Amino acid sequence: MKKTILVTGASIAGPTLAYWLNQYGFTVTIVERAPELRLGGQNIDVKGPAKIIAERMGIEKIIREKNTTETGLRWVNTKNETQAEFPKESALSMTQELEILRGDLVKILYDHTKRDVEYRFNEYITKLNQSETCVNVTFSNGKTESFNLLIAAEGIGSYTRKLSFPKEPNFKYLGLYTAYITIKKAITDSSWARWCNAKNGIVFLIRPDNYGTTRASITFTAKEEEYKNLSFEEQKSALIERIQGSGWETERLIEEIKETKDLYFDRISQVKAAKWSEGRVAIVGDAAYCATPIAGKGTDLAMSGAYILAGELSVANTYQEAFKAYEEKMRPYVEKCQQLPPGIPGLVYPKSKIGVGILNGLVSLIGSKPGQKFIGLFAGKQKEAPQEIDLPTYR
Ligand SMILES: Cc1cc2nc3c(=O)[nH]c(=O)nc-3n(C[C@H](O)[C@H](O)[C@H](O)COP(=O)(O)OP(=O)(O)OC[C@H]3O[C@@H](n4cnc5c(N)ncnc54)[C@H](O)[C@@H]3O)c2cc1C
C-alpha cells in the first residue's frame, strides 16, 4: 500500500513538498486553512536553489512568463525626489532576473500539483495523536483520519506545530512589523519600485505588478507585544494610526487600508526550532526556519527544505532516518541564511527626521556612479557564487 502523507499549508513549501512526494510515489493530501489560495504579497525572487528546483519541476518557463516587469529600485525622500537609482542590472538592485509575485508562484505550484494531489481548503487540524503506525488527526469540520506522516508547512504561526511539539520554537523578534497590501495604480507609479523612509522608523515600499495594480508594503519599528493578537479590523486601525502624518503617499495608503479585505500583517521574527520533527510529524519552510523577508531567503529555504525532505523520505529506510538526514542537510544552510549583516535591520529604520536625512544622503552616495562602480567590484564576485546548498538528484 502507498504511504499516505498529510501536508498542511498550501503556499510555497507545502505544494513544492507535495510535488516531489507525489513524484516518489507517496499519496499526498494538502489541507489549507484559508477558504482559497492566499495570493497576496509582493515580489519574490526565484534565484539560487529555488531556481534550480523550479527547473527540475519544469516550471521555470512559466515563472519567467509571469515576470513582474519591475525595472529597478528608486530610493526616494518624502517629497518623492529620487535620491538614488538601482536599475535591474545593478549589482545592488533588489530586482532580480526571475522576479515574480508571491501569489503567482503559489498559483503556479498549485496548478502544477492539483491533478495528482488532493487539495482541501477551509480546513485545519484541531487535534492529533500519534500511534506506532500513524498520525490520527481531527479536522476543523469534525472528521477524523489517519496518515502515515504529517508535515506542517503552515508558516511562522503554525498551529499544528504547537499541537505536535512539546515546546514552541524560539522566535527572534527583529523589532519590526510589516504589512502587505495590493492597491490601485496611481499616476506616481511606474515600472520602478520606490522605497521611502519616513520618520518614526517607517519604510514604505511600492512596487509594480503584472496585473495593472500596485503592491505596497509598510514596515515599521514596534515593540513585539504592541500589535499581537489583533483582529483584522484592529490591525487596519492600528496600521493607520501608526503611519498617519508620515508624509509621502501616506494618505493614499490609508484610503486603501480602510477599503482592503486582503491585508497581511505580522511581526518580523525568525523561527529557530531546536528540532524539526517530533515522532511522525515534521515541519518545513517558515514554520521551521523563517528567516524573514529582510533576509530575502524565504523562497529558497521553503523550496529547498521541501525538496530535501521529500527526497530523503524517498530514499531512507525509515521516516526517522529521513527526518534526521533532512535536518543534517538543511540546518547549516538555514543558519547561514538567518545571519543578517551587522546593523540590519536597525540602521535602515531611523526614528528621527535627521536620521532619515543621513540615511538618504548615504544611499545617494552609494547610488552615485562611482559608488555603484566601487561596490559592484565586490558584488560582481558574489554573482558567481557557488551553489548555496547541495541539492542531490534523488531518483
Ligand atoms: C498572504 C501572504 C503574503 C506574503 N507576502 C510576502 C511578501 O510579500 N514577501 C515575502 O518575502 N514574504 C511574504 N510572505 C511569506 C512567504 O510566503 C514565506 O516567507 C515563504 O515563502 C515560506 O513559505 P511557507 O510556505 O513556508 O509559508 P507561508 O507562505 O507563510 O504559508 C503558510 C500557509 O499555510 C496556511 N496555514 C496556516 N496555518 C494553517 C493550518 N493550521 N492549517 C492549514 N494551513 C495553514 C496559510 O494560510 C498559508 O497559506 C507572505 C505569506 C503570506 C501567507
The ligand as a Gaussian input file, in Angstrom:
#p B3LYP/6-31G(d) Opt

LIG

0 1
 C       -0.591000      36.126000       2.403000
 C        0.916000      36.080000       2.486000
 C        1.663000      37.115000       1.901000
 C        3.068000      37.087000       1.979000
 N        3.779000      38.064000       1.362000
 C        5.126000      38.029000       1.353000
 C        5.899000      39.026000       0.655000
 O        5.366000      39.926000       0.053000
 N        7.252000      38.949000       0.720000
 C        7.888000      37.951000       1.393000
 O        9.116000      37.923000       1.416000
 N        7.190000      37.000000       2.046000
 C        5.844000      37.011000       2.044000
 N        5.125000      36.039000       2.710000
 C        5.865000      34.973000       3.396000
 C        6.409000      33.952000       2.400000
 O        5.376000      33.345000       1.667000
 C        7.220000      32.927000       3.180000
 O        8.264000      33.603000       3.869000
 C        7.957000      31.864000       2.363000
 O        7.598000      31.819000       1.078000
 C        7.805000      30.475000       3.007000
 O        6.573000      29.934000       2.684000
 P        5.823000      28.825000       3.528000
 O        5.077000      28.001000       2.536000
 O        6.753000      28.133000       4.455000
 O        4.833000      29.648000       4.481000
 P        3.733000      30.741000       4.172000
 O        3.958000      31.401000       2.879000
 O        3.615000      31.581000       5.375000
 O        2.375000      29.877000       4.006000
 C        1.743000      29.161000       5.009000
 C        0.405000      28.653000       4.500000
 O       -0.177000      27.810000       5.491000
 C       -1.533000      28.170000       5.712000
 N       -1.866000      27.794000       7.093000
 C       -1.565000      28.454000       8.229000
 N       -1.991000      27.761000       9.288000
 C       -2.576000      26.627000       8.812000
 C       -3.184000      25.496000       9.421000
 N       -3.275000      25.391000      10.751000
 N       -3.652000      24.514000       8.623000
 C       -3.545000      24.609000       7.263000
 N       -2.990000      25.663000       6.635000
 C       -2.493000      26.647000       7.404000
 C       -1.543000      29.666000       5.432000
 O       -2.849000      30.128000       5.150000
 C       -0.601000      29.763000       4.236000
 O       -1.252000      29.524000       3.030000
 C        3.729000      36.027000       2.677000
 C        2.972000      34.999000       3.258000
 C        1.584000      35.003000       3.158000
 C        0.791000      33.869000       3.785000

